[in-house]
Every structure is written in C-alpha cells, then in structure tokens.
Amino acid sequence: MPTLGTPSEDGPATEVALAPGEIPPIISTVTDIRDIPVQTLAGEPATLAELAGDKALLVVNVASKCGLTPQYTGLVALQQAYGSRGFSVVGVPCNQFMGQEPGTAEEIQQFCSTTYGVDFPLLAKVDVNGDDRHPLYRELVQTADAEGDAGDIQWNFEKFLIDRDGKVVGRFRPRTEPQDPSVVAAIESVLP
C-alpha cells in the first residue's frame, strides 16, 4: 500500500497509508492565508494582510456580466455596515465562467465604482479553478461549505470568510446573497 509522508506537530513527517486509488490529501503549509502574494487590480504586488490589515475578510470571485452581478449591492452594504468594525470585502475578478468578466483592469474598476459604488479592494483578474488556479484559491477551495462540500468554485460570487487570525471559517456558494442571514451571522461571529 502506498504511503504519504505528512508533517506532524512534533516534527518530522510520519507515514500515512493510502488505499489503492486513494488521492492524497492536500497538505497546506499556510498558517495565515492573508500572507499569500496577490496583485491589486492596479497591478501592484500585495498580500491580503497588506490590503486589509488584521480585518476579517469576505473574499468573493466577482464578474461584471453575470446574472449574479447585482450581488455587488449586497457586498457594498456589508462593507458599509461592518467596515468600521474590522471587516472588509475583497473582490477577485475571474473570467472563467462563460467569459463573464472580459474587461481590462481599468474597465472593471470603472464598472464597479460607477455602477455599484464599490469601495472595497479589488484584486487582479485570476483563475479560481483548473491548472492555473491562483495560490489563494488553492487554499480557499479546501474549505467546505455548510453541506460539507469542498473543491472547485461553482460559479461567480462564491464567498469565503476569513477571520482576523487568517483562518478560513466559512464558505458560501454563489446563490447565497451577501446579506443572507447565514453570511451576516458568520461575519458577526468573527468581529469584536
């Protein structure tokens, strides 16, 4: 039976037996997801920690030409309601779902600010699924939703809540509105 070396809390790797055909688990070495390098929509290198400090974050893959695009209204409302309490939304444009975010960085910024009044950070357009999945999303997709399902992003506007310690503590699928009671309760639970 094949084995997989996994780090233990006490030091060196220990061997874990894998059943035939079993896929080894993804082992994360990230202790604070906010330290993963990202790029702002303006093209500047950053991390989520640099963009938002020690705030709790709601990271959302966004698109301008999607049936769910009106969720920007709810995301802006969350930013306004909780921004002063140590919270920020972070938008991550993605064009992987039927080409619904085709614009340039400038077009995305213009659309978000003039159409919805977006005042939270926007990152550069990235892939959230597949071989070119951004490292941020390699970590995020390991988090299960309320039904216990982890894995690929289903569509635009999937939401991940990150607490002030950099741990992913919630995942909300695309059709869950930003102001859904489950999202609001989760945000409230990680704020002072």
C-alpha positions in Angstrom: 0.0 0.0 0.0 1.5 3.4 -0.9 2.2 5.8 1.9 2.3 9.6 2.2 4.7 11.5 4.4 2.8 14.1 6.4 4.3 16.6 8.8 3.4 16.0 12.4 3.0 18.7 15.1 6.0 17.3 16.9 8.5 17.5 14.0 9.4 15.1 11.1 6.9 13.6 8.7 5.0 10.5 9.7 3.8 7.9 7.2 0.1 7.6 6.4 -1.2 4.6 4.4 -3.2 5.2 1.3 -5.8 2.8 0.0 -5.4 1.7 -3.7 -6.7 4.6 -5.9 -6.9 7.0 -2.9 -5.9 10.5 -3.6 -3.5 12.0 -1.1 -4.9 15.0 0.8 -3.7 18.5 0.0 -1.5 19.5 2.9 -1.4 23.2 3.5 1.7 24.9 4.9 -0.1 28.2 5.0 -0.8 29.4 8.6 -2.3 32.8 7.6 -4.0 32.9 4.2 -3.6 36.7 4.3 0.1 36.2 3.6 -0.3 34.7 0.2 1.0 37.1 -2.5 -1.7 38.7 -4.6 -1.8 41.6 -7.1 -4.2 44.5 -6.8 -6.4 45.4 -9.7 -3.9 48.3 -10.4 -1.2 45.7 -10.8 0.7 46.3 -7.6 2.0 43.3 -5.6 0.4 42.9 -2.2 -1.0 40.4 0.3 -4.4 40.4 1.8 -2.8 41.4 5.1 -1.2 44.5 3.5 -4.5 45.4 1.9 -6.8 44.9 4.9 -4.5 44.7 8.0 -5.9 42.4 10.7 -9.5 42.7 9.5 -11.9 39.8 8.9 -12.3 39.4 5.2 -15.0 38.1 2.8 -13.2 37.1 -0.4 -15.5 36.9 -3.4 -14.8 35.9 -7.0 -16.7 38.6 -9.0 -17.8 39.2 -12.5 -19.4 42.2 -14.3 -21.6 40.4 -16.8 -23.2 37.7 -14.7 -26.8 37.2 -13.6 -25.4 37.4 -10.0 -23.6 40.7 -10.6 -26.3 42.6 -8.6 -24.8 40.9 -5.5 -22.3 43.8 -5.7 -25.0 45.9 -4.0 -25.1 43.5 -1.0 -21.3 43.3 -0.9 -21.1 47.1 -0.7 -23.8 47.1 2.0 -21.7 44.6 4.1 -18.6 46.8 3.6 -20.5 49.9 4.8 -22.2 48.1 7.7 -19.1 46.3 9.1 -16.1 48.2 7.7 -15.7 50.2 10.9 -15.7 47.0 13.0 -12.7 45.4 11.4 -14.1 43.8 8.3 -13.5 44.2 4.5 -14.9 42.6 1.4 -12.2 41.7 -1.2 -13.3 41.2 -4.8 -11.4 38.9 -7.1 -12.4 39.2 -10.7 -12.5 36.0 -12.7 -13.3 35.3 -16.3 -13.6 31.5 -16.1 -17.4 31.2 -16.1 -18.7 31.8 -19.6 -16.4 34.8 -20.1 -18.5 37.0 -17.7 -15.5 39.2 -16.7 -13.9 40.1 -20.0 -12.9 43.6 -19.2 -9.5 45.1 -18.6 -8.5 46.2 -15.1 -9.5 49.8 -15.9 -12.9 48.7 -17.3 -13.5 46.5 -14.2 -12.6 49.4 -11.9 -14.8 51.8 -13.8 -17.8 49.4 -13.8 -17.5 48.6 -10.1 -17.1 52.2 -9.0 -19.7 53.9 -11.2 -22.4 51.1 -11.3 -22.2 49.9 -7.7 -20.0 52.3 -5.7 -17.5 49.6 -4.8 -15.1 51.0 -2.2 -13.5 47.7 -1.1 -10.3 46.3 -2.5 -10.3 44.6 -5.9 -7.6 42.2 -6.9 -6.2 41.4 -10.4 -8.2 39.0 -12.5 -7.2 35.4 -11.8 -8.2 31.8 -12.4 -10.0 30.2 -9.5 -10.2 26.7 -10.9 -8.0 24.5 -13.0 -4.3 24.1 -13.6 -3.7 27.9 -13.4 -5.7 28.3 -10.2 -4.2 31.2 -8.2 -2.5 30.1 -4.9 -5.1 32.0 -2.9 -7.8 29.8 -4.4 -5.7 26.7 -4.0 -6.1 27.3 -0.3 -9.7 28.6 -0.3 -11.2 25.6 -2.1 -10.1 23.3 0.6 -12.8 24.8 2.8 -16.1 23.0 2.9 -19.4 24.8 2.6 -22.3 24.3 5.0 -23.2 20.9 3.4 -19.6 19.7 3.8 -18.6 20.1 0.2 -15.2 21.4 -0.7 -13.5 21.6 -4.1 -13.8 23.8 -7.2 -15.6 27.1 -7.3 -19.1 26.6 -8.7 -19.6 30.0 -10.3 -19.1 33.7 -9.9 -19.8 35.2 -6.4 -18.7 32.3 -4.3 -17.8 33.8 -0.9 -15.1 32.8 1.7 -15.0 34.3 5.2 -11.5 34.7 6.7 -11.3 35.5 10.4 -8.9 38.1 11.9 -6.3 35.3 12.5 -6.2 34.4 8.8 -8.2 31.2 9.1 -10.9 30.4 6.6 -14.0 29.9 8.7 -16.9 30.0 6.2 -17.8 29.2 2.6 -21.0 30.4 0.9 -22.0 29.2 -2.6 -22.7 31.7 -5.4 -26.5 31.9 -5.0 -26.2 32.8 -1.3 -26.8 36.5 -1.2 -24.2 38.6 0.7 -26.9 39.7 3.2 -28.3 36.3 3.7 -28.7 35.7 7.5 -26.1 32.9 7.4 -23.5 35.2 5.9 -24.4 38.0 8.3 -24.3 35.7 11.3 -20.9 34.3 10.3 -19.5 37.8 9.8 -20.9 38.9 13.2 -19.3 35.9 14.9 -15.7 37.0 13.8 -16.0 40.6 14.7 -15.4 42.3 18.0 
